[in-house]
Structure formats: C-alpha cells, structure tokens
C-alpha cells in the first residue's frame, strides 16, 4: 500500500516517470557523488571545524557571524560524527578565532584522515540533498511540458554542481528555503512563507533583497506589508540583542563592519563631484523597490520575476566569488524554459562562468583537487598562469567578465519581461495553477 502511494505521488508530479527526467536525475546524482570525495576547499573545513568546537565545548552560540548557517552545521556534524571514527584530531582548534582561522597543519591533518572520502561526502551531503530538493521544487513550479528543461537547467548546471559538490558551499540549503517560501505563498500561507524566506535571509546575504518584494507580491493589503516588515525587523532586533547579551557581539554590526558582501554592494559607484560617490547597486535597487511598490505586482510569477532580476543584478554588478553565482539561477529557471532561447542563455552563462574560473587561479580550480594528493596537484598547471602565457589577463578577464555580466543581466531582464502576463496577478491565480497541475 505504501509503495503504491509513493508510486502515485511520483506519477502525479513527474508524469509516468518520464525516462528523460529519470536520466537527468541519475546523471546529476552520479556526477555529484563522483566529485564530492575528490574536491576540497578550506571554507568547508572551517565551518565544520567551528561546528566541532561548538559540540565539544557546548558553545553553540559563540559564533556571531552567519549564526543560523553555523547552527545547522553544528547539528549535522553532531549526527555524522559516529560515522567518522577517530576524527577528534582532524579539526582545527583555531577555526573560530577571527583573523587566524584554520592553519595549514590543521588542513594537512584533515587531508591525511584515512576516511577522508567518507568525511567529504558526509560533510557535503546536506548540500547535495538541497540541490535535489531545489530541483524538485523548480520542476513543480513549471508546467509539465517544461519540466525536463527546468530540472536540467538546475540539476545538471555546472554552476550548481561546482558550488555544492566541488567547492562545498551551503548556499543551496538557503535556495531551498526561498523556494519553499514560494510554495507556502502560492497555497495561501503567506506568513509561513515569509517566515521561511526570512530564515534564509538570516542565514545568507542574498535573500535579504527579496524579502521586500515578497511582502508586496503576497500582500492582502498595504497594512500587511507594514506589519510584515515590522515583524521581520523586530524579530531580527530581538535576536541581535539576545546574542549581544550572550556573546558581547552584535550580529548586525559584525555583518556591516566585517562582511565583505556589504563592501561589494558599493564597489561600483558614480562620481558625484567632491562628495561621496553614489554606489550604483543601492541606487538601482532603491529605485526598483520604489517602482515595485508603486506598481504593486502580485502573485508568484511577479515575485519570482522581481527576485530573479534583483539577484541577477547583484551577481552581475558586484564583485563576487564563484560559489555565489548560484543565486542567479533558481528563480530565473522557470522563465528560461518558456521558449527555446532560455536554455541557450543558461548554457552561455554556465560556459562564461567556467571561462571566468581561471581568474581565481588554482584556489578555485586545480587546487580544489587536494584529496588526490599534493603530488598530483603539483603536476597540474595553474589555469590562470596558463592563460596568461597565451593571452594577457588585462584582455581576456574584462571581456569574459563583461560578457558574463551581460548574459546574467539579460536573464534577469527576460524574467521581468516574461512575467508581464502575470501583472496584475493574484495569489489566488497561483493556487488555481496548483489545482490544475494536480
């Protein structure tokens, strides 16, 4: 009886177990589990070393930066530690010390761990599960005829695979939270969706910019917009004050003063005489939010389009590390599958992303293969130096960066244009879509 229920569930949302869709899922899974034990970045080691320190000392609330994400890793490491015998000495005791972090000898001990492959897979497993969940949710948020392309553009995308399985970054987890917020909202549970979206914003920098768009798109009235904004802001102030009292540090001040993404937002600026230059992104975002509020678009398509455009603009117009490009994808994919040019744009973006990776040198490319051994790494050329021998960096880097920014901005603009059919839409229309899909 249970097997029958699961089978009917799969048939309901994935249409007779489409062989093409199954192939996409299997291929993405094989690629991820092949790459996960072979790649390593110190960021992954840092977050789990802090988790080990929290577990061993009981100081779960001592880390004031990205606390939500850190608590999740603390809990996950507590679950997998029994599967990693003899692990007590492989973690860094200084990973949580600002300005010091994990030392080379700490990383060397970790890489010498006999069960290194198992450890890497278990450490990255939440990210791989988040990739799969996000792909499933994206597939549900498009029409059945578009589902293959929608899942493929996420699940087989080199940007997503690189972020989760190779680099080992946890952004997919918070992508899932944003997508779950959409699922709640289109079923009428607006406040629950806001809570989940706000949780993602508390964990990562990028979802912060979609919360105002959520409030407008899923409002019942303008009064609920102000109530929602006050609720989110008030809750954050309470958390900030509690952590300030417990740790002596304010998460808000820590983020504003030390978090590099805040500086990235003002990196691109327009000269304004002898006064302070006007930063482009805050200016554009403020104008966009004012337009959004005055236009008052409503419904899932409107919210998804506005958020996709916002995230694409942030990725395109600010300095970024390669693991953050993933944020330009999840809310844009449902628009990219509406005609044949969308997959072409996604392919171009992924190709330019891969072409841009050598700009970071071995640290973001061949250096990630440390689990294969330093002897192997030393035989591999640094991609940045190799390209420099063929073409000056002052030539290829601006060209690739500009082309990548152009494609990413166009994807965001395309989302806004394609959503015009939904303006003005209502969340009730979205619930009707759910009923028709079922």
C-alpha positions in Angstrom: 0.0 0.0 0.0 2.8 2.4 0.9 4.7 1.6 -2.3 1.5 2.3 -4.3 1.2 5.7 -2.6 4.8 6.7 -3.4 4.3 5.5 -7.0 1.2 7.5 -7.4 2.9 10.6 -5.9 5.7 10.3 -8.4 3.3 9.8 -11.3 1.3 12.8 -10.2 4.2 15.3 -10.3 6.5 13.8 -12.8 4.2 12.2 -15.3 4.5 8.4 -15.8 8.2 8.5 -14.6 9.4 10.2 -17.7 12.6 8.3 -18.8 14.2 11.5 -19.9 13.6 13.1 -16.5 14.9 10.0 -14.7 18.1 10.1 -16.9 18.6 13.7 -15.9 18.3 12.9 -12.2 20.5 9.9 -12.3 23.2 11.7 -14.3 23.3 14.6 -11.9 23.5 12.3 -8.9 26.4 10.3 -10.4 28.4 13.4 -11.2 27.9 14.8 -7.7 28.9 11.6 -5.8 31.9 11.2 -8.1 33.2 14.8 -7.5 32.3 15.1 -3.8 35.1 12.9 -2.3 37.7 14.3 -4.8 37.4 18.0 -4.1 38.0 20.2 -1.0 38.0 23.9 -0.1 39.1 25.3 3.2 35.8 27.1 3.7 34.1 23.7 4.1 36.7 22.7 6.6 36.4 25.9 8.5 32.6 25.7 9.0 32.8 22.1 10.2 35.8 22.8 12.5 33.8 25.5 14.1 30.9 23.0 14.4 33.2 20.5 16.2 34.4 23.2 18.6 30.7 24.1 19.4 29.9 20.4 20.0 33.0 19.7 22.1 32.7 22.8 24.3 29.0 23.4 24.3 29.5 26.9 23.0 26.9 26.7 20.2 26.0 30.4 20.3 29.6 31.7 20.3 29.8 32.3 16.5 28.1 35.7 15.8 28.6 35.8 12.0 26.1 33.7 9.9 24.9 32.1 13.1 21.9 30.3 11.5 24.1 28.6 9.0 26.6 27.7 11.6 24.0 26.2 13.9 22.7 24.0 11.1 26.3 22.7 10.5 26.7 22.1 14.2 23.6 19.9 14.3 24.6 18.0 11.2 28.1 17.3 12.4 26.7 16.0 15.7 24.7 13.5 13.6 27.5 12.2 11.4 30.4 12.1 14.0 29.6 8.5 14.9 30.2 7.6 11.2 33.7 9.1 11.4 35.8 7.1 13.9 39.0 8.6 15.1 38.1 12.1 14.0 38.8 14.0 17.2 42.2 15.3 16.0 41.4 16.3 12.4 39.6 19.5 13.2 41.1 23.0 13.6 41.1 24.4 17.1 41.6 27.9 15.7 38.9 27.9 13.0 36.6 30.1 15.1 39.3 32.6 16.0 38.8 35.8 14.0 41.9 36.7 12.0 43.5 33.3 12.5 41.3 30.5 11.2 42.4 27.0 10.3 46.1 26.7 9.9 48.0 24.7 7.1 49.0 22.0 9.5 45.3 21.6 10.5 44.3 21.1 6.9 47.1 18.7 6.4 45.9 16.5 9.3 42.4 16.5 7.8 43.6 15.5 4.4 45.6 12.7 5.9 42.5 11.2 7.6 42.1 7.6 6.5 38.4 8.1 5.9 38.7 11.4 4.0 36.4 10.4 1.1 33.6 9.4 3.5 34.1 12.5 5.5 33.9 14.8 2.5 30.7 13.1 1.2 29.0 13.3 4.6 30.0 16.9 5.0 28.7 17.9 1.6 25.6 15.6 1.8 23.2 18.4 3.0 24.2 20.5 0.0 23.6 17.6 -2.4 20.2 16.9 -0.8 19.4 20.6 -1.0 20.4 20.6 -4.7 18.0 17.7 -5.3 15.2 19.4 -3.3 15.6 22.6 -5.1 15.5 20.8 -8.5 12.3 19.0 -7.5 10.7 22.3 -6.3 11.7 24.1 -9.5 10.2 21.2 -11.5 7.0 21.6 -9.7 6.8 25.3 -10.3 6.7 25.0 -14.1 4.2 23.3 -16.5 4.7 19.6 -17.1 5.9 20.1 -20.6 8.7 22.4 -19.3 9.8 20.1 -16.5 12.7 18.3 -18.2 14.4 21.6 -19.2 13.7 23.2 -15.8 15.2 20.3 -13.8 18.2 20.0 -16.2 19.0 23.7 -16.1 19.4 23.4 -12.3 20.4 19.8 -11.6 22.9 19.5 -14.4 24.1 23.1 -14.3 27.9 23.3 -13.8 27.4 26.4 -11.6 25.3 24.4 -9.2 27.5 21.3 -9.3 30.6 23.4 -8.7 29.1 25.2 -5.7 27.8 22.2 -3.8 29.8 19.2 -4.9 33.2 20.7 -5.7 33.6 23.9 -3.7 31.4 22.6 -0.9 29.3 25.7 -0.1 25.9 25.6 1.6 24.0 28.2 -0.5 21.7 25.5 -1.9 20.2 25.0 1.5 19.0 28.6 1.6 18.0 28.5 -2.0 15.6 25.7 -1.0 14.3 27.9 1.9 13.4 30.6 -0.6 11.7 28.1 -2.9 9.8 26.6 0.0 8.6 30.2 0.8 7.1 30.4 -2.7 5.4 27.0 -2.2 3.7 28.2 1.0 2.8 31.6 -0.5 1.1 30.1 -3.6 -1.0 28.0 -1.3 -2.2 31.0 0.7 0.1 30.5 3.7 1.7 33.9 3.2 3.0 34.4 6.8 4.6 30.9 6.9 6.3 31.7 3.5 7.6 35.0 4.9 9.0 33.2 7.9 10.9 30.7 5.8 12.1 33.4 3.4 13.3 35.5 6.4 15.1 32.4 7.8 17.0 32.2 4.5 17.8 36.0 4.8 19.1 35.5 8.3 21.4 32.7 7.0 22.7 34.3 3.8 23.2 37.7 2.3 21.3 37.4 -1.0 17.8 36.5 0.2 17.7 39.8 2.2 17.0 41.6 -1.0 13.9 39.5 -1.9 12.1 40.0 1.4 10.6 43.4 0.4 9.5 42.0 -2.9 7.8 39.1 -1.1 5.9 41.4 1.2 4.5 43.4 -1.8 3.8 40.4 -4.1 1.8 38.4 -1.5 0.1 41.2 0.4 -3.5 41.2 1.3 -3.3 45.0 1.9 -0.7 47.6 2.4 -1.3 47.3 6.1 0.0 43.7 6.0 3.1 44.9 4.2 4.0 47.2 7.0 3.1 44.6 9.6 5.3 42.1 7.9 8.2 44.5 7.6 7.8 45.4 11.3 7.6 41.8 12.3 10.8 40.8 10.4 12.7 43.8 11.6 11.5 43.4 15.2 12.4 39.7 15.3 15.9 40.4 14.0 16.4 43.1 16.6 15.4 40.7 19.4 17.8 38.1 18.1 20.5 40.7 17.8 20.0 41.9 21.3 19.9 38.4 22.8 23.2 37.5 21.0 24.7 40.8 22.0 23.9 40.0 25.6 25.2 36.4 25.4 28.3 36.9 23.3 29.2 40.6 23.6 28.9 41.0 19.8 26.1 42.3 17.7 25.5 40.2 14.5 24.2 43.3 12.7 27.3 45.3 13.5 29.5 42.3 12.7 27.9 41.9 9.3 28.0 45.6 8.4 31.6 46.1 9.6 33.3 42.9 8.5 31.2 41.1 6.0 32.8 41.6 2.5 29.4 41.5 0.6 28.5 44.8 2.2 31.6 46.4 0.6 30.8 44.6 -2.7 27.5 46.5 -2.9 29.2 49.9 -3.0 32.2 48.8 -5.2 30.6 50.1 -8.4 29.9 53.9 -7.9 29.2 57.0 -9.9 31.3 60.1 -9.2 29.3 62.9 -7.6 31.7 65.8 -7.5 33.7 66.2 -4.4 31.2 64.4 -2.3 30.9 60.7 -1.7 30.4 58.7 -4.9 26.9 57.3 -5.5 27.0 53.5 -5.3 25.2 52.1 -8.4 23.6 48.9 -6.9 22.0 50.5 -3.8 20.7 53.3 -6.1 19.3 50.9 -8.7 17.8 48.6 -6.0 16.1 51.5 -4.2 14.6 52.8 -7.5 13.5 49.2 -8.3 11.8 48.7 -4.9 10.0 52.1 -5.2 8.8 51.1 -8.7 7.8 47.7 -7.4 5.8 49.2 -4.5 4.1 51.8 -6.7 3.2 49.2 -9.4 2.1 46.7 -6.8 2.6 43.5 -8.8 1.1 40.4 -7.1 1.4 36.7 -7.3 4.1 34.0 -7.7 5.2 35.0 -11.2 5.6 38.6 -10.2 7.6 37.8 -7.1 9.7 35.3 -8.9 10.5 37.7 -11.7 11.3 40.6 -9.5 13.5 38.5 -7.3 15.3 36.8 -10.3 16.0 40.3 -11.7 17.3 41.5 -8.4 19.6 38.5 -7.7 20.9 38.5 -11.3 21.8 42.2 -11.0 23.6 41.6 -7.7 25.6 38.8 -9.2 26.4 40.7 -12.4 27.2 44.1 -11.0 29.2 43.4 -7.8 32.5 41.6 -7.2 31.7 38.0 -6.4 33.3 34.7 -5.6 32.4 31.9 -7.9 30.4 30.0 -5.3 27.8 32.8 -5.2 26.8 32.8 -8.8 24.3 30.0 -7.9 21.9 32.7 -6.7 21.2 34.0 -10.2 19.6 30.7 -11.2 16.8 29.2 -9.0 14.2 32.0 -9.5 15.1 32.6 -13.2 14.9 29.0 -14.4 11.1 28.9 -14.6 11.3 31.8 -17.1 14.2 30.3 -19.1 12.2 27.3 -20.0 9.3 29.2 -21.6 10.9 29.1 -25.0 14.0 27.7 -26.8 16.2 30.7 -26.2 16.2 30.3 -22.4 18.3 27.1 -22.3 20.7 28.8 -24.8 21.1 31.7 -22.3 21.6 29.4 -19.4 24.3 27.4 -21.4 26.1 30.7 -22.3 26.0 31.8 -18.7 27.5 28.4 -17.5 30.2 28.5 -20.2 31.2 32.0 -19.3 31.3 31.0 -15.6 33.7 28.2 -16.4 35.8 30.6 -18.5 35.9 33.0 -15.6 37.1 30.5 -13.0 40.8 30.7 -14.1 40.7 34.3 -12.9 40.8 32.8 -9.4 43.8 30.6 -10.2 44.4 27.3 -8.6 42.5 28.3 -5.5 39.2 27.8 -7.3 40.2 25.2 -9.9 43.0 22.7 -9.7 43.7 23.5 -6.0 40.3 22.0 -5.1 41.6 18.5 -6.0 43.8 18.3 -2.9 42.2 15.0 -1.8 44.0 13.4 -4.8 47.3 14.3 -3.2 49.7 17.3 -3.4 51.9 15.3 -5.8 49.0 15.3 -8.3 48.2 18.9 -7.8 51.8 20.0 -8.4 51.7 18.3 -11.8 48.7 20.3 -12.9 49.3 23.8 -14.4 47.7 26.8 -12.7 44.9 27.8 -15.2 45.5 31.5 -14.6 49.2 31.2 -15.5 48.5 29.0 -18.4 46.0 31.5 -19.9 48.4 34.4 -19.1 51.0 32.7 -21.3 48.6 32.7 -24.2 46.7 36.0 -23.7 47.2 38.9 -21.3 44.9 38.9 -18.3 44.1 42.5 -19.0 42.5 41.4 -22.2 40.6 38.2 -21.5 39.4 38.9 -18.0 37.5 42.1 -18.8 36.0 40.5 -21.9 34.8 37.4 -20.1 33.6 39.3 -17.0 31.7 41.8 -19.2 30.1 39.0 -21.3 29.1 37.1 -18.2 27.5 40.2 -16.6 25.7 40.9 -19.8 24.2 37.5 -20.1 23.2 37.4 -16.4 21.6 40.8 -16.6 19.7 39.7 -19.7 18.4 36.7 -17.9 17.1 38.9 -15.1 15.5 41.3 -17.6 14.0 38.4 -19.5 12.3 37.2 -16.3 10.7 40.7 -15.8 9.5 40.9 -19.4 8.1 37.3 -19.4 6.2 37.9 -16.2 4.2 40.8 -17.7 1.4 38.4 -18.5 1.0 37.9 -14.7 0.7 41.6 -13.9 -1.6 42.3 -12.2 -1.9 38.7 -10.9 -3.1 37.4 -7.6 -2.0 34.6 -5.3 -5.4 33.1 -5.9 -4.4 32.6 -9.6 -1.4 30.7 -8.4 -3.5 28.4 -6.3 -5.6 27.7 -9.3 -2.4 26.7 -11.2 -1.7 24.3 -8.3 -5.1 22.7 -8.7 -4.8 22.4 -12.4 -1.4 20.8 -12.1 -2.7 18.3 -9.6 
